[in-house]
């Protein structure tokens, strides 16, 4: 069995790697081609080109790179057609992945296509499900309320659980070792600074995040800051933090990042799946995000919900404060962080919402990567499996 996988950003790389592990468990002779990052490469994928080329977000951010992305879309679609896999599995990154799938289906109408991560039609642009139905056969959904939206548009869909529920958390010993290694006292507050995994996000947010942290530090002089990052933006993070008055601990190693999540008392994060990673580790958080003006205007016009934070959405609460667009200001952010440090009731409210979120996403059930693999194999003829 040969599968062609495409991921375009770190979260998709993690999904793809877990799926590959599940597929190899259930079908040991499977082979892979496609586009992915370091996690998928570690599972045996040789990427056609560096995945980081695709990590852009928002219309205004995509436009300057449109020619390069269009060339990669065409190149990737041709590679899929040549490979003639048993299935094309596109993973999130719809601006790239679904364009590839459309071209592939046009070239080969019988090509089986599966998309991993349902479009958030419940949040904005509800027409996206119907638009992808002509060239996507099956969808793997991360959230339990998503299959009916996909099925109504004419695609089959399985809820396979969210991968965050299967991610290991640091042990108490690892947390203690992390704090000791970095001279962080057991009662000293540790804040995670998480400005995103895309260069555009980091460029817009990191300076404001530093300003918010410095306001918070006025009443918390012992505050320490850890900044987990990823390969694609690590150089930019290093450049932007070089002049910080209180330099953060920049973490790229997976074990160190896991320990930091376990050791943290609170977090300041860009919107995205990182809110679920924080929830899995019981880290109270403030979400802050800003956008290019055009992207913000378009999002406000198209939005169907009043929050972008996944913990708020899944738990059906508004326990996590968020500061978006014009509200993404250091003073407002710092005040919210300060409340999380000093108000036990507010922390408890968030942690309750985090627990509800994890339960609804499949905590305690079969690993999502294995569930996703079963869903993929069920879509293929027995002879190919």
N, C-alpha and C positions, 0 to 999 in steps of 0.2 A: 504494500500500500504506500502510495506517494502522496504527500500533502504539501501544498504551497501556502505558507503562512506569511502575513504581512502585519507588522506592528510599527507604529510611528512615533511613540514616545515612551518614557520609562514605565508608566503604569501599564501600557499595552505590552511592553517587553516582559513585565512580571506575569501578566495573564498568559502570555504565549508560552513562557517557560513552564509554568505550572500545567498548562494544557499538554505540552510536549511530554512532561513526566507522566501524566495520566495516560496518554496515548501509548507511550512505550511500555507502561505497565500492562495495559490491556491488549496491545497488539505489538509484540516485541520486534517485528520485522518492518515497522513503519519507517519511512525515510522522509526527510524534510528539505524543502528549498524555500527561499523567500528573503524577506527583509526583517531584521530584528536587531536588538541591542545586545549588551553583554550577557544578560541572563539567558536569552534564547541561544546565543552563540555557545554558551557553556553547555547547553543541552544538545549541541550537534548541528546547529544551523550555521551555514556560511552565508552571511548577509551579502546581498547584491551590492550594497553601498552603505555607508554609515547611516544608521537610523536617525542620528541627530539632525540630519538635513531636513527631516520632516517635522521637527518639534516646533511648530509655529501655531499661534492661536489667534482667532479673530480675523474678520474680513480685512481690516486696515493693516494688520500684520502680515497677512498672506499676500496681498497685492504686490509688494516690492519683490517678492520671491516667486511670483507666479510663473515666469518663464522656466525657471529651474525646476519648480514643482511639476509643471506640465511635462517637461522632458522626462522627469523621473516616472511620472504616471504612465506615459507611453512606453518607456523602457520596461517598466515592471509588468505592464499588461502583455507585452510581447513575450517576456520571459515566462509568464504563466501559460500562455498559449503554446509556446514551444514545449514546455514541460508536460502539458496535458495531465495534470494531477487528478487523483480520484476526487479531490475537493480543493477548492480555494477557500481559505479561512482568513478573512480580514478581521483585524482586531482594533476596535475603536478608531480614532483618527479618521472620521468620516470624510473630511474634505479631501483626503488622499485616497483612502481605502475604497470608498464607494465609487469614486471615479474610475479606479482600476477595475473594479468588479463590473461596472457598466461596459467598459471596453472589452473585457474578456468575454462577457456574455454575448456581445455583438459579434465577436469573432467566432465564438463557439457556443451556439444556443443550448447545447446539451451539458455544458460545464456545470457541475454541482458547486453551489456557492453558499457559504455559511458566514454570517457576521457575528462576531463576539462583542458584546456590549450593545444593548438596544439603544437607539437614539432616545434622548430625553424629551419625547413628544409630550409628556405630561408637564413639562416645564416651559417649553417654548417651541415654536414652529411645528405644530401638530401634523402638518402635511408631510413631514419627512418619512413617516412609515409608509404611506401610500407611494411616495416617490421612489423608494428603494425596492418595493415589492416586485417590480418587473424583472429585476436582475439578482435578487437575493432569495434563496429558497428557505433558509432556516436561520433563526436568531437564537443566540445564547444570552440570556438576560441575567443581570447582576442583582436585580431587585424583584421581590415577589409580586409586586403589583403591575409589572410590565407585560407579561405574556398576552393579556387580553388586547392591548393596544396593537401588538404585532399581528395577532391572529385576525383581528378585525380588518387589517390591511391586506390580508391574504397570504401571510407567511406563517410557517409553523414556528413555535417558540417554546423553549424550556427555561425555567428559572433554575440556574445551576449553583446559586449561592455566590456570595462575594468573597474573593480571595483573601480579604483581610482577616476573615475568621480563622483561616488556617495558618496565618503567619505566626511563627514562634515569638513569644515575649521573653525578655531577658529574665534570668533567674535573680533571686535576691543577692546571691553571691556576685554575679556579674555586675549588678547595679552598684554594690558596695565597692567592688574593685575599680569600677569606672570613676566613682567619686574620689576614691583614694588616689588613683593614678593622676587625676587632674587637680588634686588639692582642693576639692569641693567638700566642705564640712557636711556632716549628716543633717544639720539644720539650716544649711545655707541654700537659699532659693536658686533653682536652676531653671532657666527659661529656654525653650526651643524656639529658634528663629527659623522659619520655613518660608522663604520668599518665592518658592515655585521651582519647577524643573525646566522652564523655558527661558531663554535669554531675554525675551521681551518682558516677561513677568519680573525677573530679577532686576532688570534695568529700571523698571518703573517703581518697584516696591522697596528695594533694599535700603535706599537712603531714608525713606519714610519710616521703615521699620527701626532703623538705628535711632532716629529722632524720638520715636515713641519709647524705645527702651531706655534712652537717656533720661526722659521725663520720669519714667517709672523708677529709675535708679536713685533719683533724688531722695525718695523716702525709703529706698532699699539699697543702701550703698554696697552691701555684700552680694548683690545679684551677679550671678554668672550666666553666660549665654553660650549655648552650643548651636552650631549651624550645620545640620546635616545637608549634604548636597549630592549631586549626581555628576557623572562624567562629563556630560555635555555642557554644563554651566560652571563647573568647578573653577576654571581659569578666571571667568568673569567675577565670580564670588570672591576669589582671592584678590583681584584688582580692586574691587569696590570696598572691601573691608580693610585694605592695607592701611588706611588712614584713620581707622576707628580709634576713638579715645580709649575704649576698653575692648581690645580685640576679642572676637568670639573664638571658640574652639571649632574649627572647620573640620567636619568629619565626612570622609568618603567611604571608609571601610564599613562593610555591612554589619559586622559584629559590634563595632563601636557605636554605630547609629542605633542599633537595637538596644544597647545598654543605655544610651542617652535618652531614648524614649521611656525606658523603664525608670530612669533616675529623675526625670523632669517633674517640676511642680506645676508648670503651666506652659502654654505655647502661644506664639503669635504666628499665624499661618496664612498663606494665600488660600483662596478657595480651591477645592478639588478633593481628590480621594485621600489626601493626607489627613483630612478631618476624621476619616474612618480609622486610619492607623493610630491617631491620637486617642480615639474612643476605645480602641482595643486595649490600649495601655492605661486607660483611666487618667488621661492628662487633660485637665480643663483647658479650654482654648478660647482665643478671640480670632475671628476670621476677618481679614482685611484684604481688599483687592481693588485695583484701579485698572482702567482700560483706556485705550486710545479713544478719543472723543466720539469718533464715528461708531466704533464698536459698542461703546456704552449707550449711545442714542438708539442704535438698532436693537440692542438687547432689551432696553427699557420698553420699547414699543412692542416687542414680540413676547415678552415674558408673561407666563400664565400663573406664576406663583410669587410669593412675597419673600422668599429666602433662597439662597443658592447653596447653603450649607447642608451637606448630605445627612449629617446627624439630625438636624432639624426636620428634614423632609421625611426620613425613614421613621423617626420616633414620633412624628406628628406633634412636635413641640417647637418652641422657639427658644430653647435653653441656651443655645450658643449665640453670643452677640456677634454681629457682623457689621463691617463698615465698608461700604462699596462705593465706587465712583467718587463723587464729590465729598462723601462722608469719610473717605480714607485719609484721615488727618491725624497726625501724631498725638495731639492732645486728647482727642476722643478715644483713640486706641489705648493710650496709657491709662486713662481713667478706668476703662473696662478691665484691663489687666490688673490694676490695683485692687479692684473689687474681688477678683478671683483669688488674689493672695490673702485678702483680709476677711472675706465673708464666707464662713463655712456653709451657710445655707445655699448660697449661689453655687458653690462647688458641688454640693450634694445634689442639687437640681440637675446640673450638667451630667454628673456621673450616672444618675438614674436614667437620663435620656440616652447616654452612651450604652448602658447595659441593654436597654430595650432595643436599640439599634442593632447590636451584635446578635441578639437572639433572633430578630426578624431577618437577618442576613444569613442565617444558617449555622450559627455557633453550636457546636456539639454534634453536627451531622457529618456525613461523608465529605471529604475535602473537595472544595469547588473544582479544582483542577481535574480530579477524577470524575466528578459529576459532569463536567463539560466534555471530557473525553467520551464518556458513555453516550452523551447526547450526539456528539459528532458521529460516532460509529453507528449509531442507530439510523443515521441518515444515509448510510452507504450500503451498497449491495453486499451480501454476505461473502460473495466471491472475492471482493476487493479487500475485505478485512482479514 
